[in-house]
Structures are given as structure tokens and as C-alpha cells.
């Protein structure tokens, strides 16, 4: 019989070393090497099927397997239209953000529609789970709960219940009896996730596992954990805000650009079916430094407010801070404003914020960001019903963006009467009634029209003269 081998494994990245080191050479973190005993594998994992033979791709029959609809439209949107049977989904998020609440409410919706659900908690007893379910008004007959951390016992109970959906809360508390390391270690997480993946594929049960995140916001455990699962969801939001956002960063069965918005209330999470109206309801009219943009989150246009505050500074290096936007992108836009529009921003502190805690990462928000900065610098407010859509290039031009028709239609529905868009996006689509659409070739043209600098026609608009 082969002996167990002792290795040191980094608890951050999974790097293995035969001896202890104070600093991991892979991720460069200190004091993360932990000694673990690796048992030799006696047999290959998983059952061997005799009918597993190579087949021509054209000969494979494709049966459209129906998805499991949860009853929560926002959750279904992020999942790509519903839960795919035999899939493994990883849900990550900060502690206390609402991961367990979300999955318990999803379990209740599924069980109330006739699906069998097994909710396994490694952090709470059955009575504690029942208390939390009572607070959320969860009382479906088809929902089974279990408090267990042994993966072999979980597999045994699963064969008794035969659930369509199983939830593991959380993967850091589950352990494999054949692995000697402690629960939550790299070896335990990798082995338990691998076994859950085999269970999902062989039984047809859709499995959700909850994963903790590190202080940097990444999922705890090796990066291979995200490669093993079919879908990776992040549940994020500010603790001091009631809104929560569910994003898919990996999805083998749908788009990774979708976003679901929820609001945390006393009775649990409620869906926000019209996020644009919620994010704009507290907007102040007549205030400088504010601009609205129609951003695309997957297939859904969302209208959000971008706020900017530009103030003089007495220090040599002015501050540039952005919340909800890329800080480097903000610095690039400010450089364009200074060079192409003549705004003297080198002695100004600049702070840019996306209201509502939303994070925007598409170039179509450049124009609204630039207008909000220019509005705050000149102390001239934009129109309350104005919206700005477009990418800004380094030469000051406004470049075309995708799905302009959906963006403008969403703005028209919410009562906006004027939209500034790239001139290259003016043709080829049906324009809604009740909204004036202005196509612009340069950033300065938009600034002159939106901030009331001059009423010169678009084709003859000069740059602002640089300040001396």
C-alpha cells in the first residue's frame, strides 16, 4: 500500500511545494502555505460506462431539454432562461450580502411549482434554517432541508430524495472523508466540487454551491474551481444600499452579460423589474455635474445617472477618483476634455460616481461621463430630460455604439425628450416619437448644445478656446 505524501499547498492559488515557504512563488502572498497529506488514488473517479465511445458530431441527436423555470424573472434572465438540468452553478458574494436568502427563496419558488428541492446547509442546523425560512415566508411542501458536511452522506441522502435541484451552502464547509486536510482547504474544495460535478452529470440534478470570497473580491479557493463548474454567478452590492445585483461571469448555457436587480427588504429579496426608474427616482433637477446614460447590461438597457464633482486643488497632483467606472477610462476622458475642448483640468480634483452602486464597463458611457465632468467644471446643468450615448475617441470624436435603437426606446419610455447620440448611428433604424434625436460628430458639439455654450449648427461648431 502506497504511503500518503506530505505537500505544502497555497490556500490562495493552489500552488504545491514539497517544502514550506514563507511566500508563495505563484501568487506572491505571504504565510499561505499549509501542509496537507495527499492520499494516493486507488481507482479512477466516477463510474466507467461501456457505451462511452467516440461519435461523429453530425450523428449526435440533439433533444431540446426544457429548462427549470424558477418563478423569479430576474434570476431566470441571468441563468439564460432558467436552470439547466445536470448543471453545476457556483454562487459567490461577500458575507451577509444575501446569497443564502436568494437561494432559499429560489428553492421556495421551485418547490411551490412541483419541483423537488434539497437544501443542504453546512453552516446552520435544521432548526436555524427553519427560523430563517419563517422570516422569509418560505413554507413549500416539496422543499427538503438537511444539515450535513460529509460529501459521502450528502450523496447517500440525495439518492433517497431524488431532487431536481440541490443547493450546497457552502462548499467551504463540506469535506471528503478520504482527504485528510481540513474543510475549506484547497484539496477539500477541489475534491468535493469534483464529486458534486460527477453527481450532477450522472443523476441529472441541477446543483448550486455557495462559495465565499476573499478580501480582494475573488472566490476563495483555486481558480480551477471556476473552470470546473458550468456557471459562475456573483451576487454583489453595497451593504449600506438595499439594491443587490446578480451577474453571470461564466455561463455555458447563456449570456455572461445579463444582470438581475433585487432589492433587500425585511421579508427578503424582491425583484426590481424596471431598474432604470429606480436608479433615476432620486435625481436632482437643475444640478450641475449630472448626466444620464443608457447602458446595456446583456440584452437589457438600463438608464443610470453619472455624477461628477470638479473642484480646484492647491496641491501639485490633483486627485482622480471614480466609483462604478474604470479610473483609467476617466483619466483618459479628462485628457480629451483638456486637449480637445480646452478645459483646464490639470489643477482640478475630479470625482465621478455612478448613482445606485451600478458598475459600468462599456465605452458607450464615455459621452455621459465627459458631459458630467464638463457640466461640473463650468457649473452649467444639463437638461433634466437629456440623455447622452456614445463612445469618445482620443481625437474628440463621438464614435458609434451598438443597440442604439433599444437604448433610445428605453429613454423615450421614461420620458426623456432629447438624446445625443453618435452621428454614425443616425440611420438604419426606426426612431420613436416624442424624443428629439441629435447626431453629433465630436464631443465639443455635444458640449456646446447640451451646456448652452452656443447655438452654432453642429457642422460649424468650433472648439472651446483654451483658457490661459
C-alpha positions as CSV (number, residue, x, y, z in Angstrom):
1,X,0.0,0.0,0.0
2,X,1.4,3.4,-1.0
3,X,2.1,5.9,1.7
4,X,0.4,9.3,2.0
5,X,2.6,12.1,0.7
6,X,3.0,15.4,2.6
7,X,2.9,18.6,0.5
8,X,2.5,22.2,1.2
9,X,-0.4,23.9,-0.7
10,X,-1.0,27.6,-1.1
11,X,-4.5,28.4,0.2
12,X,-4.9,31.3,-2.2
13,X,-3.9,29.9,-5.6
14,X,-3.4,26.1,-5.0
15,X,0.4,26.1,-5.7
16,X,2.1,22.9,-4.4
17,X,5.6,22.6,-3.0
18,X,7.4,19.7,-1.3
19,X,8.7,22.1,1.4
20,X,7.3,25.0,3.3
21,X,7.9,28.5,2.0
22,X,7.0,31.8,3.7
23,X,5.9,33.4,0.4
24,X,4.1,31.6,-2.4
25,X,6.1,32.0,-5.7
26,X,2.9,31.8,-7.8
27,X,0.5,34.4,-6.2
28,X,3.2,36.2,-4.1
29,X,1.2,36.1,-0.9
30,X,2.8,35.6,2.5
31,X,2.0,32.8,5.0
32,X,-0.4,30.9,2.8
33,X,1.4,27.6,2.5
34,X,-0.3,24.9,4.6
35,X,0.8,21.3,5.0
36,X,-1.6,18.6,3.7
37,X,-1.5,14.9,3.3
38,X,-2.2,13.6,-0.2
39,X,-3.6,10.1,-0.3
40,X,-2.7,8.1,-3.4
41,X,-5.6,7.4,-5.8
42,X,-6.6,3.8,-5.8
43,X,-9.0,4.0,-8.7
44,X,-10.3,6.4,-11.3
45,X,-13.0,8.8,-10.2
46,X,-16.5,8.2,-11.4
47,X,-18.2,5.1,-12.9
48,X,-16.9,3.7,-16.2
49,X,-19.6,3.5,-18.8
50,X,-19.2,0.9,-21.5
51,X,-21.2,2.9,-24.0
52,X,-18.8,5.9,-24.0
53,X,-17.4,5.7,-27.5
54,X,-16.4,8.3,-30.0
55,X,-19.2,9.5,-32.1
56,X,-19.5,11.8,-35.1
57,X,-20.8,15.3,-34.2
58,X,-23.3,15.2,-37.0
59,X,-24.7,11.9,-35.8
60,X,-25.4,13.2,-32.2
61,X,-29.1,13.7,-31.7
62,X,-30.0,17.0,-30.0
63,X,-33.0,16.8,-27.8
64,X,-34.2,20.2,-26.6
65,X,-34.2,19.7,-22.8
66,X,-36.6,22.1,-21.1
67,X,-35.1,24.4,-18.5
68,X,-36.4,24.6,-15.0
69,X,-38.2,28.0,-14.6
70,X,-37.8,29.4,-11.1
71,X,-40.6,31.9,-11.0
72,X,-38.1,34.8,-10.4
73,X,-37.8,36.6,-13.8
74,X,-34.5,38.3,-12.8
75,X,-32.9,35.0,-11.7
76,X,-34.1,33.3,-14.9
77,X,-32.7,36.2,-17.0
78,X,-29.2,35.8,-15.5
79,X,-29.3,32.0,-15.8
80,X,-30.1,32.3,-19.6
81,X,-33.8,31.5,-19.4
82,X,-33.9,29.1,-16.4
83,X,-32.0,26.3,-14.7
84,X,-30.4,23.7,-16.9
85,X,-30.8,20.1,-15.5
86,X,-27.5,18.3,-14.7
87,X,-25.7,21.7,-14.4
88,X,-23.3,22.8,-11.6
89,X,-23.5,26.5,-10.6
90,X,-21.2,28.4,-8.3
91,X,-22.7,31.5,-6.5
92,X,-20.2,33.8,-4.8
93,X,-20.5,37.1,-2.9
94,X,-19.5,39.0,0.2
95,X,-20.6,37.7,3.6
96,X,-24.0,38.9,4.5
97,X,-24.9,40.1,1.0
98,X,-27.8,37.7,0.7
99,X,-26.6,34.6,-1.1
100,X,-28.4,32.2,1.2
101,X,-31.5,34.3,1.2
102,X,-31.6,34.3,-2.6
103,X,-31.1,30.6,-3.0
104,X,-33.7,29.8,-0.2
105,X,-36.3,32.0,-2.0
106,X,-35.4,30.3,-5.3
107,X,-35.9,26.9,-3.6
108,X,-39.3,28.0,-2.4
109,X,-40.4,29.1,-5.8
110,X,-39.3,25.8,-7.3
111,X,-40.9,23.7,-4.6
112,X,-44.2,25.6,-4.9
113,X,-44.3,24.7,-8.6
114,X,-44.0,21.0,-8.0
115,X,-40.2,20.6,-8.2
116,X,-38.3,18.6,-5.6
117,X,-35.6,20.6,-3.9
118,X,-32.9,19.6,-1.4
119,X,-31.4,22.4,0.6
120,X,-28.2,21.4,2.4
121,X,-26.7,23.7,4.9
122,X,-23.2,23.1,6.4
123,X,-23.4,26.3,8.5
124,X,-26.8,26.1,10.1
125,X,-28.8,23.4,11.8
126,X,-32.2,22.4,10.5
127,X,-34.0,24.5,13.2
128,X,-31.9,27.6,12.3
129,X,-32.8,27.0,8.6
130,X,-36.4,26.8,9.5
131,X,-36.3,30.0,11.5
132,X,-34.7,31.8,8.5
133,X,-37.3,30.3,6.2
134,X,-40.1,31.5,8.5
135,X,-38.8,35.1,8.3
136,X,-38.8,34.8,4.5
137,X,-42.3,33.2,4.4
138,X,-40.9,30.0,2.9
139,X,-43.1,27.0,3.6
140,X,-43.4,24.8,0.5
141,X,-44.1,21.1,0.8
142,X,-41.6,20.0,-1.8
143,X,-38.6,21.6,0.0
144,X,-36.3,19.3,1.9
145,X,-33.6,20.6,4.3
146,X,-30.5,18.9,5.6
147,X,-27.6,19.8,7.9
148,X,-24.6,17.8,6.7
149,X,-21.0,18.4,5.8
150,X,-19.8,14.9,4.8
151,X,-19.9,14.6,1.0
152,X,-20.5,10.9,1.1
153,X,-23.5,11.3,3.4
154,X,-24.9,14.0,1.1
155,X,-24.7,11.7,-1.8
156,X,-26.5,9.0,0.1
157,X,-29.3,11.3,1.1
158,X,-29.6,12.6,-2.4
159,X,-30.2,9.1,-3.7
160,X,-33.1,8.8,-1.2
161,X,-34.8,12.1,-2.1
162,X,-34.0,12.3,-5.9
163,X,-34.2,16.1,-6.0
164,X,-34.4,18.0,-9.3
165,X,-32.4,20.9,-7.7
166,X,-29.9,20.6,-4.8
167,X,-28.2,23.6,-3.0
168,X,-25.0,23.3,-1.0
169,X,-24.4,26.2,1.4
170,X,-21.5,26.4,1.5
171,X,-18.7,24.5,-0.3
172,X,-16.1,25.7,2.3
173,X,-17.9,23.6,5.0
174,X,-18.1,20.4,3.0
175,X,-15.4,17.7,3.4
176,X,-14.4,14.4,1.9
177,X,-13.6,11.7,4.4
178,X,-10.7,10.4,2.3
179,X,-8.9,13.7,2.2
180,X,-7.0,14.4,5.4
181,X,-6.9,18.2,5.2
182,X,-9.3,20.5,7.0
183,X,-12.6,21.6,5.5
184,X,-12.2,24.7,3.4
185,X,-8.7,23.9,2.3
186,X,-7.7,23.8,-1.4
187,X,-7.7,20.0,-1.5
188,X,-11.1,19.6,0.1
189,X,-12.8,22.2,-2.1
190,X,-11.3,20.7,-5.3
191,X,-12.2,17.2,-4.4
192,X,-15.8,18.0,-3.1
193,X,-16.5,20.1,-6.2
194,X,-15.3,17.4,-8.5
195,X,-17.5,14.8,-6.8
196,X,-20.5,17.2,-7.0
197,X,-19.8,17.7,-10.7
198,X,-19.9,13.9,-11.3
199,X,-23.1,13.6,-9.2
200,X,-24.8,16.4,-11.3
201,X,-23.8,14.9,-14.6
202,X,-24.8,11.3,-13.8
203,X,-28.0,11.9,-11.9
204,X,-29.4,14.9,-13.9
205,X,-29.8,17.0,-10.8
206,X,-29.0,20.8,-11.0
207,X,-26.7,21.7,-8.2
208,X,-25.9,25.1,-6.8
209,X,-22.9,25.6,-4.5
210,X,-22.3,28.8,-2.4
211,X,-18.7,30.0,-2.3
212,X,-17.1,32.5,-0.1
213,X,-15.0,35.4,-1.5
214,X,-11.6,36.6,-0.4
215,X,-10.8,40.2,0.8
216,X,-9.9,41.0,-2.9
217,X,-13.4,40.0,-4.0
218,X,-12.3,36.8,-5.8
219,X,-13.9,33.4,-5.0
220,X,-12.0,31.6,-2.3
221,X,-10.2,28.5,-3.5
222,X,-8.2,27.7,-6.6
223,X,-9.0,29.2,-10.0
224,X,-9.7,25.7,-11.2
225,X,-12.9,25.8,-9.2
226,X,-14.4,28.3,-11.6
227,X,-13.3,26.2,-14.6
228,X,-14.9,23.1,-13.2
229,X,-18.4,24.5,-12.9
230,X,-20.9,25.3,-15.7
231,X,-22.0,28.7,-14.4
232,X,-20.4,31.3,-12.1
233,X,-22.7,33.9,-10.5
234,X,-21.6,36.9,-8.4
235,X,-24.1,38.5,-6.0
236,X,-22.9,41.9,-5.2
237,X,-24.0,45.3,-3.8
238,X,-23.2,47.9,-1.2
239,X,-24.0,46.9,2.3
240,X,-25.5,50.3,3.0
241,X,-27.7,50.1,-0.1
242,X,-30.8,48.0,-0.4
243,X,-30.1,47.0,-4.1
244,X,-28.4,43.8,-5.0
245,X,-27.1,42.8,-8.4
246,X,-26.7,39.3,-9.7
247,X,-24.2,38.9,-12.5
248,X,-23.0,35.9,-14.5
249,X,-19.3,35.9,-15.2
250,X,-19.4,32.5,-16.8
251,X,-22.3,30.7,-18.3
252,X,-22.0,27.7,-20.6
253,X,-25.8,27.8,-21.4
254,X,-26.4,31.6,-21.8
255,X,-25.0,35.1,-22.0
256,X,-22.5,36.4,-19.5
257,X,-23.6,40.0,-20.0
258,X,-27.0,39.7,-18.2
259,X,-27.8,41.3,-14.9
260,X,-30.5,40.8,-12.4
261,X,-31.5,43.5,-9.9
262,X,-33.0,42.8,-6.5
263,X,-34.0,44.9,-3.5
264,X,-33.3,43.7,0.0
265,X,-36.3,44.2,2.3
266,X,-37.4,42.9,5.7
267,X,-39.2,39.9,4.1
268,X,-36.3,39.1,1.8
269,X,-35.3,39.9,-1.7
270,X,-37.8,41.3,-4.2
271,X,-37.3,41.7,-7.9
272,X,-36.7,45.1,-9.5
273,X,-38.4,44.7,-12.9
274,X,-37.7,48.3,-14.0
275,X,-34.2,49.2,-12.7
276,X,-34.0,52.4,-14.8
277,X,-36.9,54.0,-12.9
278,X,-35.5,53.1,-9.6
279,X,-32.0,54.4,-10.3
280,X,-33.3,57.8,-11.5
281,X,-36.0,58.5,-9.0
282,X,-33.7,60.5,-6.7
283,X,-32.1,62.5,-9.4
284,X,-31.9,66.3,-8.6
285,X,-33.1,68.6,-11.3
286,X,-31.1,71.7,-12.1
287,X,-27.8,70.5,-10.5
288,X,-24.6,70.7,-12.4
289,X,-22.3,67.7,-12.8
290,X,-25.1,65.2,-13.7
291,X,-25.8,63.3,-16.9
292,X,-27.9,60.2,-17.8
293,X,-26.7,57.4,-20.0
294,X,-28.5,54.3,-21.4
295,X,-26.1,51.4,-20.7
296,X,-26.6,47.9,-21.9
297,X,-26.5,45.0,-19.4
298,X,-26.8,42.0,-21.7
299,X,-30.0,42.5,-23.7
300,X,-31.5,45.0,-21.3
301,X,-30.9,48.8,-21.5
302,X,-30.6,50.5,-18.1
303,X,-30.7,54.2,-17.6
304,X,-28.3,55.4,-14.8
305,X,-27.1,58.8,-13.6
306,X,-23.4,59.6,-13.8
307,X,-22.4,62.3,-11.3
308,X,-19.2,64.4,-11.4
309,X,-17.7,66.9,-8.9
310,X,-14.8,69.0,-10.1
311,X,-13.1,71.3,-7.6
312,X,-9.9,73.4,-7.5
313,X,-6.9,72.0,-5.6
314,X,-3.9,73.6,-4.1
315,X,-1.7,70.5,-4.4
316,X,0.6,69.6,-7.2
317,X,-1.1,66.3,-8.0
318,X,-4.9,66.6,-8.3
319,X,-7.0,63.6,-7.3
320,X,-8.9,61.5,-9.7
321,X,-11.4,59.1,-8.1
322,X,-14.2,57.0,-9.8
323,X,-16.8,54.8,-8.3
324,X,-18.6,52.5,-10.7
325,X,-16.4,53.4,-13.6
326,X,-12.8,52.5,-14.6
327,X,-10.5,55.0,-13.1
328,X,-8.1,54.8,-16.1
329,X,-11.0,55.5,-18.5
330,X,-12.0,58.5,-16.5
331,X,-8.4,59.9,-16.7
332,X,-8.5,59.3,-20.5
333,X,-11.7,61.3,-20.9
334,X,-10.4,64.2,-18.8
335,X,-7.3,64.3,-21.0
336,X,-9.5,64.5,-24.1
337,X,-11.5,67.3,-22.5
338,X,-8.4,69.3,-21.7
339,X,-6.7,68.8,-25.1
340,X,-9.7,68.9,-27.5
341,X,-12.2,71.1,-25.6
342,X,-9.8,73.5,-23.9
343,X,-10.9,72.8,-20.3
344,X,-8.1,73.5,-17.9
345,X,-8.5,70.5,-15.6
346,X,-4.8,70.0,-14.6
347,X,-5.4,71.9,-11.3
348,X,-8.8,70.4,-10.5
349,X,-9.7,67.4,-8.3
350,X,-12.3,65.2,-10.1
351,X,-14.7,62.7,-8.5
352,X,-17.1,60.6,-10.7
353,X,-19.8,58.3,-9.3
354,X,-22.4,56.1,-10.9
355,X,-25.5,56.6,-8.7
356,X,-27.1,53.4,-7.3
357,X,-24.0,51.4,-6.9
358,X,-24.0,50.1,-10.5
359,X,-20.7,49.3,-12.2
360,X,-20.4,50.3,-15.9
361,X,-17.7,49.0,-18.1
362,X,-18.8,49.7,-21.7
363,X,-17.5,52.6,-23.9
364,X,-21.0,53.9,-24.6
365,X,-20.8,55.7,-21.2
366,X,-17.9,57.9,-22.3
367,X,-20.1,60.8,-23.6
368,X,-22.2,61.0,-20.4
369,X,-19.1,60.9,-18.3
370,X,-17.4,63.7,-20.3
371,X,-20.6,65.9,-20.2
372,X,-21.0,65.4,-16.4
373,X,-17.3,66.5,-15.9
374,X,-17.7,69.5,-18.2
375,X,-21.0,70.4,-16.5
376,X,-19.5,70.4,-13.1
377,X,-16.4,72.3,-14.2
378,X,-18.5,75.1,-16.0
379,X,-21.2,74.9,-13.3
380,X,-23.9,74.6,-16.0
381,X,-26.5,71.9,-15.6
382,X,-27.7,69.6,-18.4
383,X,-31.3,69.3,-19.3
384,X,-33.4,67.2,-17.0
385,X,-34.8,65.2,-19.9
386,X,-31.5,64.9,-21.8
387,X,-29.6,61.6,-22.3
388,X,-26.1,61.0,-23.7
389,X,-25.0,57.9,-25.5
390,X,-21.7,57.4,-27.3
391,X,-18.0,56.5,-27.1
392,X,-15.4,59.2,-27.1
393,X,-12.2,58.8,-29.0
394,X,-8.8,60.4,-28.3
395,X,-9.3,62.9,-31.1
396,X,-12.5,64.1,-29.5
397,X,-14.9,62.3,-32.0
398,X,-18.1,60.6,-30.9
399,X,-18.0,57.0,-32.1
400,X,-20.9,54.7,-32.9
401,X,-22.2,52.2,-30.3
402,X,-24.3,49.0,-30.6
403,X,-28.0,48.6,-30.0
404,X,-28.8,52.3,-30.2
405,X,-32.5,51.6,-31.0
406,X,-33.0,49.8,-27.7
407,X,-31.2,52.5,-25.7
408,X,-33.3,55.3,-27.3
409,X,-36.6,53.4,-26.9
410,X,-35.9,52.9,-23.2
411,X,-35.2,56.6,-22.8
412,X,-38.3,57.5,-24.6
413,X,-40.4,55.3,-22.4
414,X,-39.1,57.0,-19.3
415,X,-40.0,60.5,-20.5
416,X,-36.7,61.7,-22.0
417,X,-37.2,64.3,-24.8
418,X,-33.7,64.8,-26.2
419,X,-31.0,62.2,-27.0
420,X,-27.4,63.0,-28.0
421,X,-26.0,60.0,-30.0
422,X,-23.2,59.5,-32.5
423,X,-23.9,60.8,-36.0
424,X,-22.9,57.4,-37.4
425,X,-25.8,55.9,-35.5
426,X,-28.5,58.1,-37.0
427,X,-29.6,55.9,-39.9
428,X,-30.9,52.4,-40.3
429,X,-33.5,52.2,-37.5
430,X,-36.9,53.4,-36.6
431,X,-36.9,56.4,-34.3
432,X,-39.6,56.6,-31.5
433,X,-41.9,59.6,-31.3
434,X,-41.7,62.2,-28.6
435,X,-37.9,62.4,-28.4
436,X,-35.6,64.6,-30.3
437,X,-32.5,62.7,-31.5
438,X,-29.4,64.8,-32.2
439,X,-26.4,63.1,-34.0
440,X,-23.0,64.6,-33.2
441,X,-19.6,64.0,-34.7
442,X,-17.5,65.5,-31.8
443,X,-17.6,65.9,-28.1
444,X,-17.4,69.7,-28.4
445,X,-20.5,69.8,-30.5
446,X,-22.4,68.0,-27.7
447,X,-21.0,70.3,-25.0
448,X,-22.0,73.4,-26.9
449,X,-25.6,72.2,-27.4
450,X,-26.1,70.5,-24.1
451,X,-24.5,73.0,-21.8
452,X,-25.8,76.1,-23.6
453,X,-22.4,77.5,-24.7
454,X,-23.6,78.5,-28.2
455,X,-26.3,77.7,-30.7
456,X,-23.9,77.2,-33.6
457,X,-25.0,74.4,-36.0
458,X,-23.3,71.1,-35.5
459,X,-21.3,71.2,-38.7
460,X,-19.8,74.7,-37.8
461,X,-19.2,74.3,-34.1
462,X,-15.6,75.4,-33.1
463,X,-13.7,74.1,-30.1
464,X,-13.9,76.0,-26.9
465,X,-10.9,78.4,-26.8
466,X,-8.3,77.2,-24.3
467,X,-8.1,79.1,-21.1
468,X,-4.9,80.9,-20.4
